[in-house]
Amino acid sequence: MEKSFSSKIGVLLAAAGSAVGLGSIWKFPYVVGENGGGAFIILYVLCSLLFGLPLVMNEFMIGKLSGKSTYGAYREICGTNRWQWLAWTNLLCVMAIMSFYFVVTGWCIYYMVEAASNTFAGMDAEALTEHFRTFEGHAPVMIIYAIIAIIMTASVLWFDVNKGIERLSKILMPLLFLMLIIMAVHMVFLDGGSTGLHYLFKPDFSKIDSNAVLQAMGLSFFTLSVGVGALITYGGYMPKEQNVTSTSAQMIILVLIVSLLAGMIIFPAVFAYGFSPSEGPQLTFVTLPAVFQHMFSPTVTSVAFFALMCVAALTSTISLMEVMVAFFCEATADTRWPLNRHQSVILVAVIQVITNTLCILSMTGHAEWLTVMGQNMFDSANNFANNILIPVGALGAALFTGWFVPKARYQGSRVASLVYLVILRWIVPLAIVIIFLESLNII
């Protein structure tokens, strides 16, 4: 089967889709809301350019130089298995993320169906909170919707790279941008919506402290999909003539635009109807449906928003699942039981059905033994991936390229190469270590 993208735009849209997921549309707005708006956005943009860009370039470069996914990339470049622990770290990270990510994707699908059924009509924030809690406690329904999300993702990966991932990315990403723009324009012209734009874009640096800086760095890593192996895998599918630097910069610009458009949808709506911008994770599933009930066409607006969430979630689940599919294909290639793409997709889908079912049972109290340090499987997997595995994966990849693989370094002018190397060797690792220590409450 074909193992490469057929066009440069295909790589860009697939990579942007990997990064543009629930991080940009779900997590970005509420983290911005919790940290004071505009000033935090400036920090987030600076972190994305200073730390995110070198990391994105680095992971693309590792994949492109090797022509492999995470399993074969490190061995192919350095000629030994010494660095393959990073590939296993990426695999473990993706498995941890996907054990709960399909749960949240299932929520998006469920809420889209509920919105289309006009279930939210007449509900205020209190009623919507109770509705969400009831849904969260109903394990069979959540399992069904998580499995639907898994099947949708697996059906895309069943095909080869350019007929599956690339073709769908060329449809979903333009659709995502179109939906974002239409909804943002609609929200901006609400009565009182300008207050939300003022909050979003006017900096208030009194809200900024050391914790906000660390959150901005962590959010930039999360929304750019670094440290999980997805960009290495897509880099392995990249056409040889494609420029890594320009593709990385274009991808980051797309992610920043999507994040800002998401903010332009959410904050004008929240301020127009008197809700708090710092509602936290429930902003998407409680506050916004309540806001939509006050609008001219609540059903259409709710369906459009949760359809947008579904598209964003699926662009990420496709890239995350592809990391596992490619890993198993490469890891078994020289064994007695090599897996082809179809067999690997089935294996990964079965694994996801099992892990997401266990996650849901743990969340709903049906499997109380599935806890780690007092946390259910959803929270522990989320914390383990975001606080440990993503920083370790990003740090390892930076050290691998910056210190041990001269031929993988940035190919540009002498000054640009030197700046890139200094950032990759010293600045990025220091930032990652600080985030890592902060996530463990050591600093």
C-alpha positions in Angstrom: 0.0 0.0 0.0 1.1 3.6 -0.7 3.1 5.0 2.3 3.5 8.6 1.3 1.5 11.8 0.7 1.0 12.7 -2.9 1.2 16.5 -2.4 2.7 19.2 -0.2 -0.7 20.6 0.7 -1.8 17.1 1.8 1.1 17.0 4.3 0.3 20.5 5.6 -3.4 19.8 6.1 -2.9 16.4 7.7 -0.3 17.8 10.1 -2.4 20.8 10.9 -5.3 18.4 11.5 -3.2 16.4 13.9 -2.5 19.6 15.9 -5.9 21.3 15.4 -8.0 19.1 17.6 -9.8 19.5 20.9 -6.7 21.3 22.2 -7.3 24.3 20.0 -11.1 24.4 20.2 -11.8 22.9 23.6 -8.7 23.5 25.8 -7.4 26.7 24.3 -10.5 28.9 25.1 -10.9 27.8 28.7 -7.1 28.1 29.5 -7.2 31.6 28.0 -10.3 32.3 30.1 -8.6 31.2 33.3 -5.5 33.3 32.6 -6.9 36.7 31.7 -7.3 36.8 27.9 -5.2 38.8 25.6 -1.9 38.9 27.5 -1.9 35.1 27.8 -2.5 34.8 24.0 0.6 36.9 23.4 2.6 34.5 25.6 1.0 31.5 23.8 2.0 32.8 20.4 5.6 33.6 21.6 5.9 30.1 23.1 4.6 28.5 19.9 7.2 30.3 17.8 10.2 30.1 20.1 9.7 26.6 21.5 7.0 25.0 19.3 8.5 25.8 15.9 11.9 24.2 16.5 10.2 21.1 18.0 7.8 20.8 15.0 10.7 21.2 12.6 12.7 18.6 14.5 10.0 16.0 14.5 9.2 16.5 10.8 12.9 16.2 10.0 13.4 13.0 12.0 10.5 11.4 10.0 11.6 12.8 6.6 15.3 11.8 6.9 14.4 8.3 7.9 11.3 7.7 5.8 10.0 5.8 8.7 7.5 6.1 11.5 8.6 6.4 15.1 9.6 2.7 15.4 12.1 2.8 12.6 13.1 6.5 12.5 15.6 6.6 15.4 17.3 3.4 14.4 17.4 4.4 10.7 19.1 7.8 11.4 21.7 6.7 14.0 22.2 3.1 12.9 21.6 1.6 16.4 18.7 0.8 18.7 20.1 3.0 21.4 17.3 5.7 20.8 14.4 3.4 20.2 13.2 3.9 23.7 11.8 7.2 22.4 9.7 5.3 19.9 8.3 3.2 22.7 7.7 6.4 24.8 5.7 7.9 21.9 3.7 4.7 21.5 2.9 4.6 25.3 2.0 8.3 25.1 -0.4 7.8 22.2 -2.0 4.8 23.9 -2.5 6.9 27.1 -4.0 9.8 25.2 -6.3 7.6 23.0 -7.6 5.7 26.0 -9.5 8.9 26.9 -9.5 10.9 23.7 -12.1 8.8 22.0 -14.3 9.2 25.2 -14.2 13.0 24.7 -14.8 12.6 20.9 -17.8 10.4 21.8 -19.1 13.3 23.9 -18.9 15.6 20.9 -20.8 13.2 18.7 -23.4 12.6 21.5 -23.9 16.4 22.0 -24.2 16.9 18.2 -27.0 14.3 18.1 -28.6 15.8 21.2 -28.5 19.3 19.7 -30.1 18.0 16.5 -32.8 16.5 18.6 -33.5 19.9 20.3 -32.8 18.3 23.7 -31.2 21.4 25.1 -34.3 23.6 24.4 -35.2 25.6 27.5 -32.3 24.4 29.6 -30.3 26.8 31.7 -26.8 26.3 32.9 -27.9 24.4 36.0 -30.1 22.0 34.0 -27.3 21.5 31.4 -24.8 20.7 34.2 -27.2 18.1 35.5 -27.7 16.7 32.0 -23.9 16.4 31.5 -23.5 14.7 34.9 -26.2 12.2 34.0 -24.6 11.5 30.7 -21.2 11.1 32.4 -22.6 8.5 34.7 -24.3 6.5 32.0 -21.5 4.1 30.9 -23.3 2.1 28.2 -24.2 5.3 26.2 -20.7 6.7 26.5 -19.2 3.3 25.4 -21.4 3.3 22.3 -20.4 6.8 21.3 -16.7 6.1 21.9 -16.9 3.0 19.7 -18.6 5.0 17.0 -15.6 7.5 17.1 -13.2 4.5 16.9 -15.0 3.0 13.9 -15.0 6.3 12.1 -11.3 6.8 12.6 -10.4 3.2 11.7 -12.5 3.4 8.5 -10.2 6.3 7.3 -7.0 4.5 8.2 -8.2 1.3 6.4 -7.1 2.9 3.2 -3.5 3.8 2.3 -2.0 7.1 3.3 -2.9 9.3 0.3 -6.4 7.7 -0.2 -7.3 7.8 3.4 -5.6 10.4 5.6 -4.6 12.8 2.8 -7.9 12.7 1.0 -10.0 13.2 4.1 -7.7 16.0 5.4 -8.3 17.9 2.2 -12.0 17.8 2.9 -12.1 18.1 6.7 -9.6 20.9 7.2 -11.2 23.4 4.7 -14.6 22.5 6.1 -13.3 23.1 9.6 -11.9 26.6 8.6 -15.2 27.5 6.8 -17.3 26.5 9.8 -15.0 28.4 12.2 -15.2 31.6 10.1 -18.9 31.5 9.7 -19.5 30.9 13.4 -16.9 33.5 14.4 -18.6 36.2 12.2 -22.0 35.2 13.7 -20.8 35.5 17.3 -18.9 38.7 16.8 -22.0 40.6 15.7 -24.0 39.5 18.8 -25.1 42.4 21.1 -22.3 42.6 23.6 -20.0 40.4 21.6 -17.5 43.2 21.3 -16.8 42.8 25.1 -15.6 39.3 24.4 -13.3 40.5 21.6 -12.0 43.2 23.9 -11.2 40.5 26.5 -9.6 38.2 23.9 -7.4 40.8 22.2 -6.6 43.6 24.7 -3.6 42.6 26.9 -3.9 42.9 30.6 -0.4 42.0 31.8 -1.4 42.2 35.5 -2.9 38.7 35.0 0.4 37.3 34.0 2.5 35.4 36.5 5.0 32.5 36.4 2.2 30.0 36.4 0.7 31.7 33.3 4.0 31.5 31.5 4.3 27.8 32.2 0.7 27.2 31.1 1.4 29.0 27.9 4.4 26.8 27.2 2.5 23.6 28.0 -0.5 24.7 25.9 1.8 25.4 22.9 3.2 21.8 23.1 -0.3 20.3 23.5 -1.9 22.2 20.7 1.0 21.6 18.3 1.0 17.8 18.7 4.7 17.6 19.6 6.1 14.8 21.7 3.6 12.1 20.6 5.2 10.9 17.4 2.5 12.0 15.0 4.7 14.6 13.3 7.5 12.1 13.0 5.1 9.6 11.4 3.7 12.2 9.0 7.3 13.4 8.3 8.1 9.9 7.1 5.3 10.2 4.5 6.5 13.7 3.4 7.6 14.1 -0.3 11.4 14.4 -0.5 11.2 17.9 -2.2 9.0 19.4 0.6 10.7 22.0 2.7 10.5 21.2 6.5 10.9 24.8 7.7 8.2 26.3 5.6 5.8 23.4 6.2 6.4 23.7 10.0 5.8 27.5 10.0 2.7 27.2 7.9 1.3 24.5 10.2 1.9 26.6 13.3 0.2 29.6 11.6 -2.8 27.5 10.8 -3.0 26.2 14.4 -2.8 29.7 15.8 -5.5 31.0 13.4 -7.8 28.1 14.4 -7.2 28.8 18.1 -8.0 32.5 17.7 -11.1 31.8 15.7 -12.2 29.4 18.4 -11.7 32.2 20.9 -13.7 34.6 18.7 -16.6 32.1 18.7 -16.6 31.4 22.4 -15.8 34.7 24.2 -18.2 37.0 22.4 -21.0 34.5 23.1 -20.1 34.1 26.7 -19.8 37.8 27.4 -23.0 38.6 25.4 -25.1 36.5 27.7 -23.4 37.2 31.0 -21.5 34.0 31.6 -17.9 33.7 33.0 -15.0 33.2 30.6 -13.2 31.2 33.3 -15.7 28.3 33.6 -12.9 25.7 32.9 -13.4 22.4 31.0 -17.2 22.6 31.4 -17.2 25.7 29.2 -17.8 23.6 26.1 -20.4 21.1 27.3 -22.3 23.3 29.8 -21.8 27.0 29.4 -21.9 27.2 25.6 -25.1 25.1 25.1 -26.7 27.5 27.7 -25.5 30.5 25.7 -26.8 29.0 22.5 -30.4 28.8 24.0 -30.5 32.6 24.1 -29.6 33.0 20.4 -31.8 33.4 17.4 -31.5 29.8 16.2 -30.3 27.7 19.2 -30.7 24.3 17.4 -28.8 25.3 14.3 -26.0 27.0 16.3 -25.6 24.1 18.7 -25.5 21.5 15.9 -23.0 23.6 13.9 -20.7 24.1 17.0 -20.7 20.4 18.0 -20.2 19.3 14.4 -17.2 21.6 14.4 -16.0 19.9 17.6 -16.4 16.5 15.9 -14.5 17.4 12.9 -11.6 18.8 15.0 -11.6 15.8 17.2 -11.5 13.3 14.3 -8.6 15.1 12.6 -6.6 14.4 15.7 -7.8 10.8 16.4 -6.8 9.9 12.8 -3.2 11.1 13.4 -2.9 9.5 16.8 -4.2 6.2 15.7 -1.9 6.3 12.6 1.1 6.4 15.0 0.0 3.1 16.4 -0.9 1.5 13.1 2.5 2.5 11.5 4.4 1.4 14.6 2.9 -2.1 14.6 3.4 -2.5 10.9 7.1 -1.6 11.2 7.7 -3.4 14.5 6.3 -6.7 13.1 7.8 -6.5 9.6 10.8 -8.8 10.4 9.0 -11.2 12.6 7.2 -14.5 11.9 3.8 -12.7 12.1 4.1 -9.4 10.1 1.1 -7.2 10.2 -0.2 -5.5 7.1 -2.0 -2.2 7.3 -5.5 -3.7 7.5 -4.5 -6.2 10.3 -2.8 -3.4 12.2 -5.9 -1.1 12.0 -8.0 -3.9 13.3 -5.6 -4.6 16.2 -5.4 -0.9 17.1 -9.2 -0.5 17.0 -9.7 -3.5 19.3 -7.1 -2.1 21.7 -8.9 1.2 21.7 -12.3 -0.3 22.3 -10.9 -2.2 25.3 -9.0 0.8 26.8 -11.8 3.3 26.3 -14.3 1.0 27.7 -12.1 0.5 30.8 -11.7 4.3 31.0 -15.4 4.8 30.9 -16.1 2.1 33.5 -13.4 3.7 35.8 -15.0 7.2 35.4 -18.5 6.0 36.1 -17.6 4.0 39.2 -18.2 0.6 37.6 -14.6 -0.4 37.9 -13.3 1.4 41.0 -10.2 -0.8 41.1 -9.0 1.0 37.9 -7.4 3.9 39.8 -3.9 5.3 39.9 -2.9 7.3 43.0 -6.6 7.9 43.8 -7.5 9.1 40.2 -9.8 7.3 37.8 -8.3 6.0 34.5 -9.5 9.1 32.5 -7.7 11.6 34.8 -4.6 9.4 35.4 -4.1 8.7 31.7 -4.6 12.4 30.9 -2.1 13.5 33.6 0.4 10.8 32.7 0.4 11.7 29.0 0.4 15.5 29.3 2.6 15.9 32.4 5.2 13.1 31.8 5.1 11.4 28.4 4.7 14.4 26.1 7.5 16.4 27.8 9.8 13.3 27.8 9.1 12.6 24.1 9.7 16.2 23.1 12.8 16.5 25.2 14.2 13.2 23.9 13.6 14.2 20.3 15.3 17.6 20.8 18.4 16.1 22.5 18.6 13.3 19.8 18.8 15.8 17.0 20.6 18.7 18.8 23.4 16.6 20.2 23.8 13.3 18.5 22.7 13.5 14.9 24.7 16.1 12.9 23.2 15.1 9.6 19.7 15.8 10.9 20.3 19.4 11.7 18.6 22.3 10.1 19.7 22.8 6.5 19.7 26.6 5.9 22.1 29.6 6.2 24.9 29.4 8.6 23.3 31.9 11.0 19.9 30.3 10.9 21.5 26.8 11.5 23.4 28.1 14.5 20.3 29.8 16.0 18.2 26.7 15.4 20.9 24.5 17.0 21.3 26.7 20.1 17.5 26.7 20.6 17.2 22.9 20.1 20.2 22.1 22.3 19.7 24.5 25.2 16.5 26.7 25.2 13.9 24.1 24.3 15.3 21.4 26.7 15.4 23.9 29.5 11.8 25.0 28.9 10.6 21.4 28.8 12.4 20.5 32.0 10.8 23.5 33.7 7.4 22.5 32.5 8.0 18.9 33.6 9.1 19.9 37.1 6.2 22.3 37.5 3.7 19.6 36.4 5.1 17.4 39.2 4.8 20.2 41.7 8.5 20.2 42.3 8.8 23.9 41.4 
